[in-house]
């Protein structure tokens, strides 16, 4: 009797192990599992102090770049303090930048704590400059932004945009230096 009970327990344990092994197997990795080449942008990794000219006034800001999401994106965290009567509280913007090997475009997705969001794309570096085009924005605006790499520790950015009605906004120039 003991032998049959022990045999039944061993058989049940074996079935549980075999049956449970199907639950423990991982799903296959999606194909293609492309990891983008972000090497031309890794000079950004670190903390940058920036000064932008907005509405004729100087606006300081700090941006920190880091690798994120398994090395597939460069994440930026940007905090700009209040600086005039139109911006009376800080604004925080988070963005993620990657390279899409399928369509050969750099893609940035961003959100901020004022409710803005957007997507920009760029074909890449043309010499020392990269121009991005806004493809999706929360307010219907459009524009382009050109970042010029002055060195591995210094950039100049010029942003030109129009509102959804087509009215041009004043250009914004930002100078940044790596800390």
N, C-alpha and C positions, 0 to 999 in steps of 0.2 A: 504494500500500500504506500509506504513511504517512498519507494522507488518510483512509482507511477506519479505521485504528487510532485516529487523533485523533478521528474522528467517533464511534467506539464509546465512547471515554473520555468525551467530552462527553455522550453519551446516558446512559451509566452514572452520571456525576456528577449529571445532571439527575434521573434516577430516584431516586437516593439523597436528593437535596435534597427532592424532592416526597414521596417515601415517608417520609422522616424528619420532615417537617413535621407529620404526624399525631401523632408522638410528642411534639412540642414544644408542642402546644396544651394549655392549662390546662383542667382540668375546670370546668364551670360552678359558680358559687357556689350553695350550697344555698339554697332558698327555703322559708320566709321567712328573710332574713338580718337579723333584728331586732337593733338595738343599743339596749340598755336606757337609760332616762333615770336616771342615778345622781346627778343634781344635788342631791337633798335629803340625800345622804350624803357628799358630797365635803368637807364641813367636817372629816371624820375624817382626811383625808390629812395625814400627818405623824407625829411621835412623841409619844406620850402616856405620862405617868407616872401610875400608878394605885396605890391602896391599897385592899385588900379586907379585910373582917373575916371570917375563916374560923376556926371552932371557938374563937371568942372572942379570937383573936390577929390582929394586923395583918400582912398579907402584901403586900409591895411587888411591883410588876411593871411592865414596860415593854412597850408595844404600838406597833408601827409599821405604819401603813396606807399603801398605795400603789395606784395603778391597775395592773391586770394584764390579761393575755389580751386585747389589742387594745381596751382600754377597756370591756370587757364585764363585768368583775368588779373589785371592790375587795378587795385582798388584805391580810390582817393577819398579822403575825408577832409572837407574844406570848411573852416569856420571863419566867418567874416563878422566883426563886431558892428554895432550900429555906428553910423558915421554922419548922418544929416537928419533933417526934419522928416524926410520920407522913409528913412530906415531907422526906426527907433528901437529895434531889438536885433540881436545877432541872427544871422542866417547860417544854417548848416546844410551843406550839400554833400551827398555821397554819390560817387560815380564808379562805374566798372568799365574798363577798357580791354578789348581783346582784338585779335586778328582772325577774321573768318577766311580760312583757306579755301573754302568752296567758292566764294564770290570775290575773293581777293580785296576785301575791304576791312579797314579798321572800324570798329563799332564801339561807341560809347553809349551807355545807358545811365541816366542820372535822375535823381530825385532830391528834393529839398524840403525843409520843414515849413515852407510857405505854401506847399502844395504843388509846386512846379515839378514837371517831369519831362523827359525828352529822350530822343535817340538821335545820335549824329553818326555820320559815316565819312570815311576818307579813303581815297585810293592809296595814301601813304606819303612818304617823304619825297619831296622834290628838292634835292639838295639839302639845305638846312631847314627847310620849312615844310610844315604839314598843314593843309587846309581841310577843315571838316565842314560838312554841310548838315544843317538841322533837317532831319526827315520827319520827325514827330515832335510836337510840342503841345503842352496842355492848353496854351492860349491861342493857338493858330498862327503864332509868329513864325518867321523863317529868317534864315541868315547863314552866314559863314564865319568861321573863326580861323585865323592863321596863327599858328605857334611857330616861332623861329627859335631854333636851338642856337644860342650865342656861344655856349660852351656846355660841358657836362654839368655845370653848376649855375647856369644863367639862361633864362628864356625871356622872350618878348612875345606877347600875345595881343593880337588886334581882333576884336569882335565887331562885326557889322550886322545889324538886323533891321527888319521891318516888322511892324505889327500886322495883325491879320487884315487890316484895311489897306496895307501897302505903304503906310507912312513910315519913313525912315527914322530910326532911333539914332541918337548920337553914338558914334563909335566909342568903344571902350578899349583902352590900351592898358595892359598889365605887364609889369616887370617883376620877375621872380628870381630869387637867389637861394640856392640850396644851403641849408644850415649845417 
